[in-house]
Amino acid sequence: MTLWKWEAEGKAKGVIVLVHNAYEHHRRYVWLIQKFRSDGFHVVAGDLPGHGKESVEVHAEAFKDYRRFIKKMIRSGLDDNLPVFLFGHGLGATFLLRLLQMERIECAGVICTSPWLHLEHHPPIRAKMFTKWSQSMTLDHEITPELLSRNPDFLEQFAEDPLYVSIVTGGWYRELQTLMKSVMQPDLIIQDVPLLLHTGEADQITNIDYTRKWAFAQNLSELQLKRWKDVEHDIIQAPEQEGVYLYTHSFINNVLHSLGYIIE
């Protein structure tokens, strides 16, 4: 499990720790990484266990291994003694929210896009039934590129991505369900840090109403919730990605300003 750190262009004013979604890999975020670098941020990213160059035919990784790797990325981000912002998408966002429930994480703010808190898109019913009896039986979550974005450039580039694997074991899918239920517990709230949540109104993977309800229940000192009209699950890969980035960049600069940093 390798992580990478891209240096900011010019003087750095912060660090972004980027956690990708299930089934994919960090190379899908090349555009976003470059945007952050050009605006003065180091970026730490890597492929979660079983993903990317270490991609497996069937995901059966233990979720604790994902958490260990994410904490390793956060520690790397803290090495520069700069404000650290956590950026998570999909399941990556869910892992960040769970960490903020369970531990005190040193960070200036958190940005989440389409967190997996309540799924609308499930594996076939018959496959889900079999997982009740078999930890090792495989099922395909069947999240296709067309469900993720309507961006033609994205669809062309990743339509046949050999590193995208949505086949999982019954045990993996059951652990996913447990994670989402844990985050949604009404008696648990996350650490009080500035939080920006992006959701897409055309998201067919998650139920964004659950995300909105969860967010308001956190009673955070600073919360921004942005719903993007006609945008699917992969918000940063949407045709509106420039607007999404500008909204995110403004949030980060506002947090830095509140911490006493002079933003040029």
DOGU-324614 format. One record per residue (C-alpha): x, y, z; residue in three letters; residue number from 0. Coordinates in Angstrom, 3 decimals. Last residue first. Example, Ala and Ser with C-alpha at 12.3 -4.5 7.8 and 13.67 -1.06 7.14 Angstrom:
<vose x="13.670" y="-1.060" z="7.140" residuo="SER" num="1"/>
<vose x="12.300" y="-4.500" z="7.800" residuo="ALA" num="0"/>
END
This chain:
<vose x="-3.556" y="36.000" z="-1.256" residuo="GLU" num="263"/>
<vose x="-4.969" y="34.386" z="1.871" residuo="ILE" num="262"/>
<vose x="-3.502" y="35.627" z="5.144" residuo="ILE" num="261"/>
<vose x="-3.847" y="32.842" z="7.699" residuo="TYR" num="260"/>
<vose x="-5.507" y="33.618" z="11.028" residuo="GLY" num="259"/>
<vose x="-7.432" y="30.397" z="11.583" residuo="LEU" num="258"/>
<vose x="-10.628" y="32.049" z="10.359" residuo="SER" num="257"/>
<vose x="-8.807" y="32.931" z="7.132" residuo="HIS" num="256"/>
<vose x="-7.782" y="29.300" z="6.663" residuo="LEU" num="255"/>
<vose x="-11.410" y="28.221" z="7.103" residuo="VAL" num="254"/>
<vose x="-12.591" y="30.799" z="4.571" residuo="ASN" num="253"/>
<vose x="-9.889" y="29.684" z="2.136" residuo="ASN" num="252"/>
<vose x="-11.008" y="26.063" z="2.435" residuo="ILE" num="251"/>
<vose x="-14.664" y="26.920" z="1.825" residuo="PHE" num="250"/>
<vose x="-13.758" y="29.084" z="-1.185" residuo="SER" num="249"/>
<vose x="-11.706" y="26.235" z="-2.653" residuo="HIS" num="248"/>
<vose x="-14.630" y="23.861" z="-2.269" residuo="THR" num="247"/>
<vose x="-17.066" y="26.190" z="-4.044" residuo="TYR" num="246"/>
<vose x="-14.481" y="26.812" z="-6.782" residuo="LEU" num="245"/>
<vose x="-13.956" y="23.057" z="-7.146" residuo="TYR" num="244"/>
<vose x="-17.647" y="22.310" z="-7.483" residuo="VAL" num="243"/>
<vose x="-18.017" y="25.109" z="-10.024" residuo="GLY" num="242"/>
<vose x="-15.153" y="23.707" z="-12.096" residuo="GLU" num="241"/>
<vose x="-16.621" y="20.172" z="-11.765" residuo="GLN" num="240"/>
<vose x="-19.971" y="21.143" z="-13.291" residuo="GLU" num="239"/>
<vose x="-19.526" y="18.629" z="-16.142" residuo="PRO" num="238"/>
<vose x="-19.377" y="16.072" z="-13.329" residuo="ALA" num="237"/>
<vose x="-16.222" y="14.222" z="-12.244" residuo="GLN" num="236"/>
<vose x="-15.993" y="16.040" z="-8.863" residuo="ILE" num="235"/>
<vose x="-19.608" y="15.144" z="-8.190" residuo="ILE" num="234"/>
<vose x="-19.249" y="11.430" z="-8.816" residuo="ASP" num="233"/>
<vose x="-22.769" y="10.526" z="-7.661" residuo="HIS" num="232"/>
<vose x="-24.783" y="12.380" z="-10.310" residuo="GLU" num="231"/>
<vose x="-25.369" y="16.096" z="-10.799" residuo="VAL" num="230"/>
<vose x="-28.700" y="17.414" z="-12.136" residuo="ASP" num="229"/>
<vose x="-28.824" y="20.123" z="-9.437" residuo="LYS" num="228"/>
<vose x="-25.913" y="20.213" z="-7.007" residuo="TRP" num="227"/>
<vose x="-26.859" y="20.149" z="-3.337" residuo="ARG" num="226"/>
<vose x="-24.391" y="22.039" z="-1.115" residuo="LYS" num="225"/>
<vose x="-24.305" y="21.591" z="2.649" residuo="LEU" num="224"/>
<vose x="-22.008" y="23.919" z="4.585" residuo="GLN" num="223"/>
<vose x="-21.521" y="23.312" z="8.297" residuo="LEU" num="222"/>
<vose x="-19.623" y="25.348" z="10.878" residuo="GLU" num="221"/>
<vose x="-20.270" y="25.090" z="14.617" residuo="SER" num="220"/>
<vose x="-21.579" y="21.574" z="14.134" residuo="LEU" num="219"/>
<vose x="-24.918" y="20.380" z="15.503" residuo="ASN" num="218"/>
<vose x="-24.330" y="16.859" z="14.150" residuo="GLN" num="217"/>
<vose x="-28.073" y="16.307" z="13.565" residuo="ALA" num="216"/>
<vose x="-27.984" y="18.730" z="10.630" residuo="PHE" num="215"/>
<vose x="-25.517" y="16.492" z="8.788" residuo="ALA" num="214"/>
<vose x="-27.427" y="13.265" z="9.408" residuo="TRP" num="213"/>
<vose x="-30.649" y="14.703" z="7.991" residuo="LYS" num="212"/>
<vose x="-28.828" y="15.992" z="4.903" residuo="ARG" num="211"/>
<vose x="-27.095" y="12.660" z="4.309" residuo="THR" num="210"/>
<vose x="-30.353" y="10.759" z="4.751" residuo="TYR" num="209"/>
<vose x="-31.962" y="13.054" z="2.176" residuo="ASP" num="208"/>
<vose x="-29.039" y="12.361" z="-0.156" residuo="ILE" num="207"/>
<vose x="-30.011" y="8.723" z="-0.629" residuo="ASN" num="206"/>
<vose x="-26.979" y="7.123" z="-2.247" residuo="THR" num="205"/>
<vose x="-26.148" y="5.459" z="-5.562" residuo="ILE" num="204"/>
<vose x="-28.605" y="7.109" z="-7.973" residuo="GLN" num="203"/>
<vose x="-27.324" y="10.655" z="-7.366" residuo="ASP" num="202"/>
<vose x="-29.309" y="13.067" z="-9.553" residuo="ALA" num="201"/>
<vose x="-29.637" y="15.671" z="-6.784" residuo="GLU" num="200"/>
<vose x="-25.895" y="15.552" z="-6.217" residuo="GLY" num="199"/>
<vose x="-24.415" y="15.977" z="-2.749" residuo="THR" num="198"/>
<vose x="-21.461" y="18.053" z="-1.515" residuo="HIS" num="197"/>
<vose x="-20.852" y="18.256" z="2.236" residuo="LEU" num="196"/>
<vose x="-18.509" y="20.883" z="3.687" residuo="LEU" num="195"/>
<vose x="-17.536" y="20.444" z="7.330" residuo="LEU" num="194"/>
<vose x="-15.740" y="22.807" z="9.709" residuo="PRO" num="193"/>
<vose x="-14.653" y="20.734" z="12.717" residuo="VAL" num="192"/>
<vose x="-16.639" y="19.660" z="15.790" residuo="ASP" num="191"/>
<vose x="-15.656" y="15.991" z="16.065" residuo="GLN" num="190"/>
<vose x="-18.428" y="13.759" z="14.846" residuo="ILE" num="189"/>
<vose x="-21.629" y="12.867" z="16.618" residuo="ILE" num="188"/>
<vose x="-22.821" y="9.552" z="18.034" residuo="LEU" num="187"/>
<vose x="-26.177" y="9.094" z="19.783" residuo="ASP" num="186"/>
<vose x="-28.171" y="9.152" z="16.538" residuo="PRO" num="185"/>
<vose x="-26.253" y="6.199" z="15.058" residuo="GLN" num="184"/>
<vose x="-25.838" y="6.946" z="11.333" residuo="MET" num="183"/>
<vose x="-22.067" y="6.376" z="11.337" residuo="VAL" num="182"/>
<vose x="-22.498" y="2.928" z="12.882" residuo="SER" num="181"/>
<vose x="-25.265" y="1.961" z="10.457" residuo="LYS" num="180"/>
<vose x="-23.020" y="2.856" z="7.536" residuo="MET" num="179"/>
<vose x="-20.136" y="0.791" z="8.922" residuo="LEU" num="178"/>
<vose x="-22.321" y="-2.238" z="9.614" residuo="THR" num="177"/>
<vose x="-23.688" y="-2.208" z="6.069" residuo="GLN" num="176"/>
<vose x="-20.154" y="-2.059" z="4.675" residuo="LEU" num="175"/>
<vose x="-19.146" y="-4.983" z="6.879" residuo="GLU" num="174"/>
<vose x="-22.005" y="-6.989" z="5.361" residuo="ARG" num="173"/>
<vose x="-20.793" y="-6.109" z="1.879" residuo="TYR" num="172"/>
<vose x="-17.283" y="-7.306" z="2.695" residuo="TRP" num="171"/>
<vose x="-18.572" y="-10.560" z="4.193" residuo="GLY" num="170"/>
<vose x="-20.757" y="-11.246" z="1.171" residuo="GLY" num="169"/>
<vose x="-17.699" y="-10.898" z="-1.005" residuo="THR" num="168"/>
<vose x="-17.196" y="-8.049" z="-3.439" residuo="VAL" num="167"/>
<vose x="-17.241" y="-7.347" z="-7.185" residuo="ILE" num="166"/>
<vose x="-17.131" y="-3.645" z="-8.078" residuo="SER" num="165"/>
<vose x="-13.645" y="-3.602" z="-9.627" residuo="VAL" num="164"/>
<vose x="-12.247" y="-0.534" z="-11.431" residuo="TYR" num="163"/>
<vose x="-8.574" y="-1.128" z="-12.207" residuo="LEU" num="162"/>
<vose x="-9.203" y="-2.287" z="-15.782" residuo="PRO" num="161"/>
<vose x="-10.994" y="1.017" z="-16.594" residuo="ASP" num="160"/>
<vose x="-13.218" y="0.212" z="-19.558" residuo="GLU" num="159"/>
<vose x="-15.606" y="3.161" z="-19.467" residuo="ALA" num="158"/>
<vose x="-13.037" y="5.231" z="-17.579" residuo="PHE" num="157"/>
<vose x="-11.738" y="7.722" z="-20.135" residuo="GLN" num="156"/>
<vose x="-14.784" y="7.845" z="-22.389" residuo="GLU" num="155"/>
<vose x="-17.238" y="8.133" z="-19.515" residuo="LEU" num="154"/>
<vose x="-15.186" y="10.866" z="-17.840" residuo="PHE" num="153"/>
<vose x="-14.951" y="12.879" z="-21.053" residuo="ASP" num="152"/>
<vose x="-18.672" y="12.392" z="-21.690" residuo="PRO" num="151"/>
<vose x="-19.623" y="13.770" z="-18.229" residuo="ASN" num="150"/>
<vose x="-22.938" y="12.099" z="-17.380" residuo="ARG" num="149"/>
<vose x="-21.502" y="10.777" z="-14.122" residuo="SER" num="148"/>
<vose x="-21.579" y="7.877" z="-11.671" residuo="LEU" num="147"/>
<vose x="-24.477" y="5.701" z="-12.802" residuo="LEU" num="146"/>
<vose x="-23.154" y="5.665" z="-16.386" residuo="GLU" num="145"/>
<vose x="-19.771" y="4.531" z="-15.077" residuo="PRO" num="144"/>
<vose x="-21.368" y="1.324" z="-13.738" residuo="THR" num="143"/>
<vose x="-22.096" y="0.457" z="-10.121" residuo="ILE" num="142"/>
<vose x="-22.984" y="-3.226" z="-10.486" residuo="GLU" num="141"/>
<vose x="-22.477" y="-4.191" z="-6.829" residuo="HIS" num="140"/>
<vose x="-21.387" y="-7.568" z="-8.141" residuo="ASP" num="139"/>
<vose x="-21.669" y="-10.466" z="-5.736" residuo="LEU" num="138"/>
<vose x="-19.233" y="-13.036" z="-4.409" residuo="THR" num="137"/>
<vose x="-19.793" y="-15.790" z="-1.862" residuo="MET" num="136"/>
<vose x="-17.126" y="-15.782" z="0.836" residuo="SER" num="135"/>
<vose x="-19.168" y="-14.822" z="3.895" residuo="GLN" num="134"/>
<vose x="-21.983" y="-17.164" z="2.900" residuo="SER" num="133"/>
<vose x="-25.354" y="-17.589" z="4.566" residuo="TRP" num="132"/>
<vose x="-26.729" y="-14.065" z="4.666" residuo="LYS" num="131"/>
<vose x="-24.699" y="-13.302" z="1.548" residuo="THR" num="130"/>
<vose x="-27.076" y="-15.499" z="-0.451" residuo="PHE" num="129"/>
<vose x="-29.945" y="-13.074" z="0.067" residuo="MET" num="128"/>
<vose x="-27.884" y="-10.155" z="-1.230" residuo="LYS" num="127"/>
<vose x="-27.139" y="-12.103" z="-4.417" residuo="ALA" num="126"/>
<vose x="-30.834" y="-12.737" z="-5.013" residuo="ARG" num="125"/>
<vose x="-31.631" y="-9.068" z="-4.464" residuo="ILE" num="124"/>
<vose x="-29.122" y="-7.921" z="-7.084" residuo="PRO" num="123"/>
<vose x="-26.440" y="-5.652" z="-5.576" residuo="PRO" num="122"/>
<vose x="-27.739" y="-2.402" z="-4.130" residuo="HIS" num="121"/>
<vose x="-28.262" y="1.148" z="-5.397" residuo="HIS" num="120"/>
<vose x="-30.148" y="3.339" z="-2.934" residuo="GLU" num="119"/>
<vose x="-27.429" y="3.255" z="-0.302" residuo="LEU" num="118"/>
<vose x="-27.723" y="5.058" z="3.024" residuo="HIS" num="117"/>
<vose x="-24.672" y="6.710" z="4.593" residuo="LEU" num="116"/>
<vose x="-22.234" y="6.398" z="1.686" residuo="TRP" num="115"/>
<vose x="-20.827" y="9.914" z="1.459" residuo="PRO" num="114"/>
<vose x="-21.589" y="11.812" z="-1.786" residuo="SER" num="113"/>
<vose x="-18.723" y="14.321" z="-1.591" residuo="THR" num="112"/>
<vose x="-17.084" y="15.098" z="1.736" residuo="CYS" num="111"/>
<vose x="-14.853" y="18.041" z="2.619" residuo="ILE" num="110"/>
<vose x="-13.356" y="18.198" z="6.123" residuo="VAL" num="109"/>
<vose x="-11.653" y="21.020" z="7.992" residuo="GLY" num="108"/>
<vose x="-8.581" y="22.151" z="9.886" residuo="ALA" num="107"/>
<vose x="-7.410" y="18.678" z="10.895" residuo="CYS" num="106"/>
<vose x="-5.968" y="16.858" z="13.894" residuo="GLU" num="105"/>
<vose x="-8.233" y="13.848" z="14.360" residuo="ILE" num="104"/>
<vose x="-9.681" y="13.101" z="17.797" residuo="ARG" num="103"/>
<vose x="-11.051" y="9.606" z="17.464" residuo="GLU" num="102"/>
<vose x="-14.278" y="7.612" z="17.148" residuo="MET" num="101"/>
<vose x="-16.755" y="9.949" z="15.488" residuo="GLN" num="100"/>
<vose x="-14.177" y="11.756" z="13.355" residuo="LEU" num="99"/>
<vose x="-12.878" y="8.378" z="12.218" residuo="LEU" num="98"/>
<vose x="-16.415" y="7.367" z="11.216" residuo="ARG" num="97"/>
<vose x="-16.795" y="10.556" z="9.180" residuo="LEU" num="96"/>
<vose x="-13.508" y="9.887" z="7.398" residuo="LEU" num="95"/>
<vose x="-14.520" y="6.304" z="6.589" residuo="PHE" num="94"/>
<vose x="-17.815" y="7.536" z="5.162" residuo="THR" num="93"/>
<vose x="-16.009" y="10.034" z="2.948" residuo="ALA" num="92"/>
<vose x="-13.866" y="7.243" z="1.496" residuo="GLY" num="91"/>
<vose x="-17.059" y="5.240" z="0.921" residuo="LEU" num="90"/>
<vose x="-18.246" y="8.000" z="-1.381" residuo="GLY" num="89"/>
<vose x="-15.608" y="10.710" z="-1.712" residuo="HIS" num="88"/>
<vose x="-13.285" y="11.998" z="0.983" residuo="GLY" num="87"/>
<vose x="-11.294" y="15.210" z="1.377" residuo="PHE" num="86"/>
<vose x="-9.533" y="15.851" z="4.691" residuo="LEU" num="85"/>
<vose x="-7.992" y="19.290" z="5.121" residuo="PHE" num="84"/>
<vose x="-4.668" y="19.701" z="6.908" residuo="VAL" num="83"/>
<vose x="-3.342" y="23.068" z="8.083" residuo="PRO" num="82"/>
<vose x="0.460" y="23.065" z="7.753" residuo="LEU" num="81"/>
<vose x="3.097" y="21.427" z="9.939" residuo="ASN" num="80"/>
<vose x="4.440" y="19.511" z="6.907" residuo="ASP" num="79"/>
<vose x="4.357" y="16.122" z="8.647" residuo="ASP" num="78"/>
<vose x="0.600" y="16.405" z="9.256" residuo="LEU" num="77"/>
<vose x="-0.210" y="15.150" z="5.765" residuo="GLY" num="76"/>
<vose x="1.840" y="12.009" z="6.329" residuo="SER" num="75"/>
<vose x="-0.074" y="11.323" z="9.533" residuo="ARG" num="74"/>
<vose x="-3.337" y="11.728" z="7.599" residuo="ILE" num="73"/>
<vose x="-2.177" y="9.255" z="4.958" residuo="MET" num="72"/>
<vose x="-1.285" y="6.685" z="7.635" residuo="LYS" num="71"/>
<vose x="-4.695" y="7.214" z="9.228" residuo="LYS" num="70"/>
<vose x="-6.264" y="6.404" z="5.852" residuo="ILE" num="69"/>
<vose x="-4.150" y="3.251" z="5.587" residuo="PHE" num="68"/>
<vose x="-5.160" y="2.035" z="9.033" residuo="ARG" num="67"/>
<vose x="-8.834" y="2.718" z="8.302" residuo="ARG" num="66"/>
<vose x="-8.732" y="0.694" z="5.086" residuo="TYR" num="65"/>
<vose x="-7.060" y="-2.172" z="6.920" residuo="ASP" num="64"/>
<vose x="-9.786" y="-2.056" z="9.589" residuo="LYS" num="63"/>
<vose x="-12.312" y="-2.504" z="6.785" residuo="PHE" num="62"/>
<vose x="-10.970" y="-5.989" z="6.154" residuo="ALA" num="61"/>
<vose x="-10.375" y="-6.594" z="2.469" residuo="GLU" num="60"/>
<vose x="-12.617" y="-9.010" z="0.573" residuo="ALA" num="59"/>
<vose x="-12.870" y="-7.164" z="-2.718" residuo="HIS" num="58"/>
<vose x="-12.898" y="-9.632" z="-5.623" residuo="VAL" num="57"/>
<vose x="-10.595" y="-9.570" z="-8.646" residuo="GLU" num="56"/>
<vose x="-7.985" y="-7.605" z="-6.736" residuo="VAL" num="55"/>
<vose x="-6.455" y="-4.215" z="-7.457" residuo="SER" num="54"/>
<vose x="-2.994" y="-3.582" z="-5.987" residuo="GLU" num="53"/>
<vose x="-2.309" y="-1.096" z="-8.785" residuo="LYS" num="52"/>
<vose x="-5.575" y="0.603" z="-7.878" residuo="GLY" num="51"/>
<vose x="-7.543" y="-1.003" z="-5.058" residuo="HIS" num="50"/>
<vose x="-7.067" y="-3.980" z="-2.733" residuo="GLY" num="49"/>
<vose x="-5.950" y="-1.750" z="0.135" residuo="PRO" num="48"/>
<vose x="-6.892" y="1.894" z="-0.575" residuo="LEU" num="47"/>
<vose x="-4.947" y="3.560" z="-3.368" residuo="ASP" num="46"/>
<vose x="-3.027" y="6.648" z="-2.417" residuo="GLY" num="45"/>
<vose x="-3.324" y="10.360" z="-1.821" residuo="ALA" num="44"/>
<vose x="-1.550" y="13.252" z="-0.128" residuo="VAL" num="43"/>
<vose x="-1.883" y="16.642" z="-1.824" residuo="VAL" num="42"/>
<vose x="0.243" y="19.720" z="-1.094" residuo="HIS" num="41"/>
<vose x="-1.761" y="22.875" z="-1.534" residuo="PHE" num="40"/>
<vose x="-0.944" y="26.194" z="-3.171" residuo="GLY" num="39"/>
<vose x="-3.674" y="26.819" z="-5.726" residuo="ASP" num="38"/>
<vose x="-1.822" y="25.040" z="-8.555" residuo="SER" num="37"/>
<vose x="-1.467" y="21.991" z="-6.339" residuo="ARG" num="36"/>
<vose x="-5.203" y="21.908" z="-5.545" residuo="PHE" num="35"/>
<vose x="-6.148" y="22.084" z="-9.210" residuo="LYS" num="34"/>
<vose x="-3.553" y="19.419" z="-10.081" residuo="GLN" num="33"/>
<vose x="-4.987" y="17.009" z="-7.522" residuo="ILE" num="32"/>
<vose x="-8.510" y="17.655" z="-8.807" residuo="LEU" num="31"/>
<vose x="-7.572" y="16.850" z="-12.406" residuo="TRP" num="30"/>
<vose x="-5.608" y="13.740" z="-11.407" residuo="VAL" num="29"/>
<vose x="-8.515" y="12.457" z="-9.317" residuo="TYR" num="28"/>
<vose x="-9.266" y="9.255" z="-11.221" residuo="ARG" num="27"/>
<vose x="-5.688" y="8.255" z="-10.521" residuo="ARG" num="26"/>
<vose x="-6.668" y="7.766" z="-6.858" residuo="HIS" num="25"/>
<vose x="-8.355" y="4.425" z="-7.469" residuo="HIS" num="24"/>
<vose x="-11.853" y="2.912" z="-7.910" residuo="GLU" num="23"/>
<vose x="-13.857" y="0.095" z="-6.279" residuo="TYR" num="22"/>
<vose x="-14.839" y="2.076" z="-3.163" residuo="ALA" num="21"/>
<vose x="-14.374" y="5.841" z="-3.186" residuo="ASN" num="20"/>
<vose x="-11.156" y="7.844" z="-2.915" residuo="HIS" num="19"/>
<vose x="-9.510" y="9.418" z="0.135" residuo="VAL" num="18"/>
<vose x="-7.593" y="12.672" z="-0.490" residuo="LEU" num="17"/>
<vose x="-5.540" y="14.329" z="2.236" residuo="VAL" num="16"/>
<vose x="-5.208" y="17.996" z="1.247" residuo="ILE" num="15"/>
<vose x="-2.345" y="19.984" z="2.764" residuo="VAL" num="14"/>
<vose x="-2.122" y="23.705" z="3.419" residuo="GLY" num="13"/>
<vose x="-0.629" y="27.078" z="2.497" residuo="LYS" num="12"/>
<vose x="2.196" y="25.844" z="0.283" residuo="ALA" num="11"/>
<vose x="4.539" y="28.333" z="-1.375" residuo="LYS" num="10"/>
<vose x="4.890" y="27.729" z="-5.093" residuo="GLY" num="9"/>
<vose x="3.241" y="24.873" z="-6.954" residuo="GLU" num="8"/>
<vose x="2.213" y="22.544" z="-4.171" residuo="ALA" num="7"/>
<vose x="4.020" y="19.239" z="-3.759" residuo="GLU" num="6"/>
<vose x="2.359" y="15.945" z="-4.633" residuo="TRP" num="5"/>
<vose x="2.518" y="13.331" z="-1.891" residuo="LYS" num="4"/>
<vose x="2.035" y="9.670" z="-2.706" residuo="TRP" num="3"/>
<vose x="0.847" y="6.694" z="-0.710" residuo="LEU" num="2"/>
<vose x="1.766" y="3.095" z="-1.287" residuo="THR" num="1"/>
<vose x="0.000" y="0.000" z="0.000" residuo="MET" num="0"/>
END
